[in-house]
């Protein structure tokens, strides 16, 4: 019986690639909890830079938006207990 070494090296490489991709996805999902606030802040910063507002007015807008998001989250959590 003839064993084709090239075939098995390709198979092992593909298995290794799949394992590394799965490991990378697992690590990415675990780290996403840490990096999500930075991503949201970056997106908000990009949106504010496109509007050409001053630093003061954009800070006030961001403060109001974040406050509304936090209050909305608290409101959703507390409304579950009312019913």
Buried (B, 14 or more C-beta within 10 A) or exposed (E): EEEEEEEEEEEEEEEEEEEEEEEEEEEEEEEEEEEEEEEEEEEBEEEBEEEEEEEEEBEEBBEEEEEEEEEEEEEEEEEEEEE
